[in-house]
Amino acid sequence: MIKIYRKTATIKAEQFDGSDEMVKKYNITPPMPLDPDYTIQTLEGPLILGVGDWIATGVNGEHWPIVDNVFKQTYAELPGLHY
């Protein structure tokens, strides 16, 4: 029987703006001549990260990218909680 589940953990997230500050903060590999994409290290290995995508940080400090439209459909901001 299929059951329905929802996520109960909260995450921290920041929208990637391509700045050097964020590249350093999240150890992002910037675009190179032969590889024009930003990449971020995740538990599953390096993943492509675009400007405007969100960088999620999980409960154990792990990071992963989420494209903007998926992020907006999946997550809602908790009011009053900012870091």
C-alpha positions in Angstrom: 0.0 0.0 0.0 1.3 3.5 -0.9 1.3 6.0 1.9 1.8 9.7 1.7 4.7 11.5 3.5 5.8 15.0 4.0 9.3 16.3 5.0 9.6 17.4 8.6 13.1 18.8 8.6 13.8 22.5 8.1 16.6 23.7 5.9 18.6 26.9 5.5 18.7 28.3 1.9 20.3 31.2 0.1 19.7 32.2 -3.5 23.0 32.0 -5.5 23.9 35.3 -7.1 27.2 34.3 -8.7 29.2 36.6 -6.3 32.8 35.8 -5.3 31.6 35.9 -1.7 29.1 33.0 -2.3 31.6 31.1 -4.4 34.1 31.1 -1.4 31.4 30.6 1.2 30.1 27.3 -0.4 33.4 26.2 -2.0 31.8 26.5 -5.5 33.8 25.8 -8.6 33.4 28.8 -10.9 32.9 28.5 -14.7 36.0 27.6 -16.7 36.6 28.0 -20.5 35.9 24.3 -21.2 33.2 24.0 -18.5 31.0 27.0 -18.4 28.9 25.9 -15.4 29.3 26.6 -11.7 29.5 23.4 -9.7 28.9 22.7 -6.0 30.0 19.7 -4.1 27.2 17.6 -2.6 26.9 14.2 -0.9 26.2 12.8 -4.3 29.2 14.5 -5.9 29.5 17.7 -7.9 26.3 19.2 -9.3 25.6 22.1 -11.6 24.5 25.3 -9.9 23.1 28.2 -11.9 22.8 31.9 -10.9 19.3 32.2 -9.4 19.3 28.6 -8.1 19.0 28.1 -4.3 21.7 26.5 -2.2 20.1 24.4 0.5 21.9 23.5 3.7 20.6 20.4 5.5 20.5 19.5 9.1 24.0 18.0 8.9 25.5 21.0 7.1 25.4 19.3 3.7 24.7 21.5 0.6 22.7 20.9 -2.6 21.3 23.1 -5.4 17.6 23.5 -6.1 16.4 25.3 -9.2 14.4 28.4 -8.4 10.9 27.2 -9.6 11.2 23.9 -7.8 12.4 25.7 -4.6 9.4 28.0 -4.7 7.0 25.1 -5.2 8.5 23.0 -2.4 9.6 25.4 0.4 8.0 28.2 2.3 9.9 30.7 4.4 9.5 30.5 8.2 8.7 34.1 9.3 11.1 35.7 11.7 13.9 33.2 11.4 16.9 34.7 9.6 20.6 34.1 9.9 
